[in-house]
Amino acid sequence: MEYTRLGRTGLTVSRICLGCMSFKEDPDGWGVDRETSTAIVDRAIDLGINFFDTANIYTAGESESILGDALADHDRDAAVVATKVHPTLGPTAESNPNGAGLTRKTIEQELAASLDRLGMESVDLYQLHRWDPETPIEVTLRALAAAMDRGEVHAIGATSMRTGEFADGLHAAERLGIDGFATMQNRYNLVYREEERDMLPYCARHDVGVIPYSPLAGGYLARPDEEASATDRGEGSDWSHERSGGGETVNARVAELAEEEDLTMAQLSLAWMLSKDVITAPIVGVSSIEHLEDAVEAVEVKLNSSDIAYLEEPYEAKAVKPVFVEPSPGPYRPASAER
Ligand SMILES: NC(=O)c1ccc[n+]([C@@H]2O[C@H](COP(=O)([O-])OP(=O)(O)OC[C@H]3O[C@@H](n4cnc5c(N)ncnc54)[C@H](OP(=O)(O)O)[C@@H]3O)[C@@H](O)[C@H]2O)c1
């Protein structure tokens, strides 16, 4: 395994982060059960992975509980654990209007609940799962700074925001004299490269660790296009967004090069991402130990510049993935903002 620094946190992390969104007690379709999830975490640690990503909303908190229990059998201090708080979705948001939002009250409640599920005294990286247009960023940042002062959070980060929102957050933290976002977790992969316009150059200029999610486009880049329907994430995936803007041709080129170089499509797609200097570690989702082993082997694969150009050439600008939270007319609006 290779290791690198996580932005300005100074933390050392593996070049592969294990995404735990699919960990679930009783999968009824898409999802990975407790036994397999635990085996995946054990194997990840064997393979040198020390970086794990979850969220308060993943499988209504079950992901955090399963990850925490799995890590309890290992050295907690050796793991870098990242979780998130969502501005519009929360495990208790249906019954409690303050079960979601990035207010001080919600952050304190949700962080306490996450620590309880994880069975930990602190998380290493606490991320805002989206921008909250309803709460002034200064309120959110002060709540996060208090959590850092209490020793419950070691560093903060953000996911899927407009570059302007993210920059506003960093400027506000500077004004307040507190530690700002050290990381950006955004959607980025060979068939979704809109982040190359603003966000990635911004992160490079400001030494922000970049930890993209869906590096395999949720599985689309891990199998030939005609087999895309083999994955059902229970979200009515039709892959039309992945296929748009030259995506089908990119998929075909990934398949072709992978065959030529005796790699899996997942390895080739991850090797492309790892070739970018701005990337700290992709957050990979796996549903088996074999997937995990594939991802770890990808760290060794070094692509040459003509392979990279061949994979990138068919891509055309496409619609921005609709993951941002828009201001609501009322004070409270639970909304499914995440695909
Ligand atoms: N911040 C956010 O808003 C956000 C959003 C989404 C995800 N995330 C984070 O990012 C993580 C990864 O997201 P993701 O699941 O969308 O990532 P992904 O890595 O793009 O897709 C994972 C899927 O790809 C397939 N796959 C993986 N390795 C494979 C292999 N070697 N061969 C064949 N298929 C393979 C599997 O599909 P099958 O299961 O169908 O086999 C797997 O579920 C999540 O766990 C979560 O931590 C964050």
PDBQT file of the ligand as one rigid body, heavy atoms in Angstrom, charges set to zero:
ROOT
HETATM    1  N1  LIG A 401     -20.230  12.285  -0.311  1.00  0.00    +0.000 N 
HETATM    2  C1  LIG A 401     -21.191  11.757  -1.012  1.00  0.00    +0.000 C 
HETATM    3  O1  LIG A 401     -22.192  12.406  -1.334  1.00  0.00    +0.000 OA
HETATM    4  C2  LIG A 401     -21.097  10.300  -1.398  1.00  0.00    +0.000 A 
HETATM    5  C3  LIG A 401     -21.989   9.750  -2.342  1.00  0.00    +0.000 A 
HETATM    6  C4  LIG A 401     -21.837   8.421  -2.704  1.00  0.00    +0.000 A 
HETATM    7  C5  LIG A 401     -20.807   7.658  -2.115  1.00  0.00    +0.000 A 
HETATM    8  N2  LIG A 401     -19.973   8.215  -1.179  1.00  0.00    +0.000 N 
HETATM    9  C6  LIG A 401     -18.858   7.445  -0.543  1.00  0.00    +0.000 C 
HETATM   10  O2  LIG A 401     -18.095   6.839  -1.567  1.00  0.00    +0.000 OA
HETATM   11  C7  LIG A 401     -18.071   5.419  -1.397  1.00  0.00    +0.000 C 
HETATM   12  C8  LIG A 401     -18.034   4.742  -2.734  1.00  0.00    +0.000 C 
HETATM   13  O3  LIG A 401     -19.169   5.101  -3.509  1.00  0.00    +0.000 OA
HETATM   14  P1  LIG A 401     -19.701   4.172  -4.647  1.00  0.00    +0.000 P 
HETATM   15  O4  LIG A 401     -20.169   2.908  -4.068  1.00  0.00    +0.000 OA
HETATM   16  O5  LIG A 401     -20.622   4.973  -5.491  1.00  0.00    +0.000 OA
HETATM   17  O6  LIG A 401     -18.299   3.916  -5.408  1.00  0.00    +0.000 OA
HETATM   18  P2  LIG A 401     -17.754   3.180  -6.656  1.00  0.00    +0.000 P 
HETATM   19  O7  LIG A 401     -16.443   2.666  -6.194  1.00  0.00    +0.000 OA
HETATM   20  O8  LIG A 401     -17.802   4.096  -7.812  1.00  0.00    +0.000 OA
HETATM   21  O9  LIG A 401     -18.777   1.973  -6.995  1.00  0.00    +0.000 OA
HETATM   22  C9  LIG A 401     -18.794   0.855  -6.190  1.00  0.00    +0.000 C 
HETATM   23  C10 LIG A 401     -19.444  -0.297  -6.935  1.00  0.00    +0.000 C 
HETATM   24  O10 LIG A 401     -18.629  -0.670  -8.041  1.00  0.00    +0.000 OA
HETATM   25  C11 LIG A 401     -18.664  -2.070  -8.197  1.00  0.00    +0.000 C 
HETATM   26  N3  LIG A 401     -17.296  -2.576  -8.062  1.00  0.00    +0.000 N 
HETATM   27  C12 LIG A 401     -16.348  -2.166  -7.194  1.00  0.00    +0.000 A 
HETATM   28  N4  LIG A 401     -15.204  -2.837  -7.401  1.00  0.00    +0.000 NA
HETATM   29  C13 LIG A 401     -15.432  -3.679  -8.419  1.00  0.00    +0.000 A 
HETATM   30  C14 LIG A 401     -14.641  -4.635  -9.082  1.00  0.00    +0.000 A 
HETATM   31  N5  LIG A 401     -13.372  -4.823  -8.761  1.00  0.00    +0.000 N 
HETATM   32  N6  LIG A 401     -15.209  -5.342 -10.082  1.00  0.00    +0.000 NA
HETATM   33  C15 LIG A 401     -16.500  -5.147 -10.436  1.00  0.00    +0.000 A 
HETATM   34  N7  LIG A 401     -17.307  -4.250  -9.827  1.00  0.00    +0.000 NA
HETATM   35  C16 LIG A 401     -16.770  -3.530  -8.831  1.00  0.00    +0.000 A 
HETATM   36  C17 LIG A 401     -19.560  -2.634  -7.119  1.00  0.00    +0.000 C 
HETATM   37  O11 LIG A 401     -20.855  -2.740  -7.683  1.00  0.00    +0.000 OA
HETATM   38  P3  LIG A 401     -21.841  -3.947  -7.275  1.00  0.00    +0.000 P 
HETATM   39  O12 LIG A 401     -22.054  -3.776  -5.811  1.00  0.00    +0.000 OA
HETATM   40  O13 LIG A 401     -23.035  -3.709  -8.103  1.00  0.00    +0.000 OA
HETATM   41  O14 LIG A 401     -21.094  -5.198  -7.592  1.00  0.00    +0.000 OA
HETATM   42  C18 LIG A 401     -19.534  -1.538  -6.082  1.00  0.00    +0.000 C 
HETATM   43  O15 LIG A 401     -20.683  -1.500  -5.266  1.00  0.00    +0.000 OA
HETATM   44  C19 LIG A 401     -19.304   5.108  -0.541  1.00  0.00    +0.000 C 
HETATM   45  O16 LIG A 401     -19.168   3.897   0.171  1.00  0.00    +0.000 OA
HETATM   46  C20 LIG A 401     -19.316   6.308   0.368  1.00  0.00    +0.000 C 
HETATM   47  O17 LIG A 401     -18.375   6.134   1.423  1.00  0.00    +0.000 OA
HETATM   48  C21 LIG A 401     -20.104   9.526  -0.834  1.00  0.00    +0.000 A 
ENDROOT
TORSDOF 0
